[in-house]
């Protein structure tokens, strides 16, 4: 038997992160500055089709922190539009390694 790896799973609620949301961004150019600035908060980031270019799944300690981050993001010159949705409950999640999608 060969072990391919292991994963540490943190209980973010016990660490004080009580809010998860989806932030969709319509951006001109790179959002690397946002990804770097909120690295600890961002769970996943996806390039998307349709109305928004980027979807972030991101966690916060409270609504005050969420509001502060949204204020900063909305002031970025390359962000044209955002849409935020609160995640009420995660029904299913799958743990897997980061995958590269071929184009």
C-alpha positions as CSV (number, residue, x, y, z in Angstrom):
1,X,0.0,0.0,0.0
2,X,1.3,3.5,-0.9
3,X,0.1,6.7,0.8
4,X,-0.3,9.4,-1.8
5,X,-0.7,12.2,0.7
6,X,-2.7,13.6,3.6
7,X,-4.6,16.7,4.3
8,X,-5.1,18.9,7.4
9,X,-8.7,20.1,7.8
10,X,-9.2,23.2,10.0
11,X,-12.4,24.1,11.7
12,X,-12.7,27.7,10.5
13,X,-15.7,28.4,12.7
14,X,-13.7,27.6,15.8
15,X,-11.1,30.0,14.4
16,X,-13.7,32.7,14.3
17,X,-14.5,32.6,10.5
18,X,-18.3,32.4,10.6
19,X,-19.3,33.7,7.2
20,X,-18.6,32.2,3.8
21,X,-19.7,33.9,0.6
22,X,-19.4,34.0,-3.1
23,X,-18.0,37.2,-4.6
24,X,-18.3,37.5,-8.4
25,X,-16.1,40.1,-10.1
26,X,-16.3,41.7,-13.5
27,X,-12.7,42.8,-14.0
28,X,-10.5,44.4,-16.6
29,X,-7.1,42.7,-16.3
30,X,-5.5,40.9,-13.5
31,X,-6.9,40.5,-10.0
32,X,-3.5,39.3,-8.6
33,X,-3.5,42.2,-6.1
34,X,-6.8,41.0,-4.6
35,X,-5.7,37.4,-4.5
36,X,-2.5,38.4,-2.7
37,X,-4.2,40.9,-0.3
38,X,-6.9,38.4,0.8
39,X,-4.9,35.2,0.4
40,X,-5.8,34.0,3.9
41,X,-9.6,34.5,3.3
42,X,-10.0,33.1,-0.2
43,X,-11.0,29.5,-0.3
44,X,-11.1,29.2,-4.1
45,X,-10.9,31.5,-7.1
46,X,-12.3,30.6,-10.5
47,X,-12.3,32.2,-14.0
48,X,-15.8,32.1,-15.2
49,X,-18.0,32.6,-18.4
50,X,-21.1,34.6,-18.7
51,X,-21.9,37.8,-16.7
52,X,-18.9,37.7,-14.3
53,X,-15.2,37.0,-15.1
54,X,-14.1,35.7,-11.6
55,X,-15.8,33.9,-8.8
56,X,-14.2,33.9,-5.3
57,X,-15.4,31.7,-2.5
58,X,-14.2,33.6,0.5
59,X,-14.6,33.4,4.3
60,X,-14.8,36.2,6.9
61,X,-15.1,36.5,10.7
62,X,-18.1,38.8,10.5
63,X,-20.2,41.0,8.3
64,X,-18.0,44.0,9.3
65,X,-15.0,42.4,7.8
66,X,-17.0,41.3,4.7
67,X,-18.2,44.9,4.2
68,X,-14.6,46.3,4.6
69,X,-13.3,43.9,2.0
70,X,-16.1,44.7,-0.4
71,X,-15.4,48.4,0.0
72,X,-11.7,47.9,-0.9
73,X,-12.5,45.6,-3.9
74,X,-15.1,48.0,-5.3
75,X,-12.6,50.9,-5.2
76,X,-10.1,49.0,-7.4
77,X,-9.7,50.6,-10.8
78,X,-9.9,47.4,-12.7
79,X,-13.1,46.1,-11.0
80,X,-16.2,47.2,-12.9
81,X,-18.9,45.3,-11.0
82,X,-19.3,42.9,-8.1
83,X,-22.0,40.6,-6.9
84,X,-22.0,39.0,-3.4
85,X,-24.0,36.0,-2.2
86,X,-23.9,34.6,1.3
87,X,-23.5,30.8,1.6
88,X,-26.0,29.6,4.1
89,X,-25.0,25.9,4.2
90,X,-22.5,23.7,2.4
91,X,-24.3,20.6,1.4
92,X,-21.3,18.7,-0.2
93,X,-17.6,19.4,-0.6
94,X,-15.0,17.3,-2.3
95,X,-11.3,17.3,-1.2
96,X,-9.0,17.0,-4.1
97,X,-5.7,18.3,-5.4
98,X,-5.6,21.5,-7.6
99,X,-6.1,20.5,-11.2
100,X,-4.8,22.2,-14.3
101,X,-7.4,22.5,-17.0
102,X,-6.1,22.2,-20.5
103,X,-7.3,24.7,-23.1
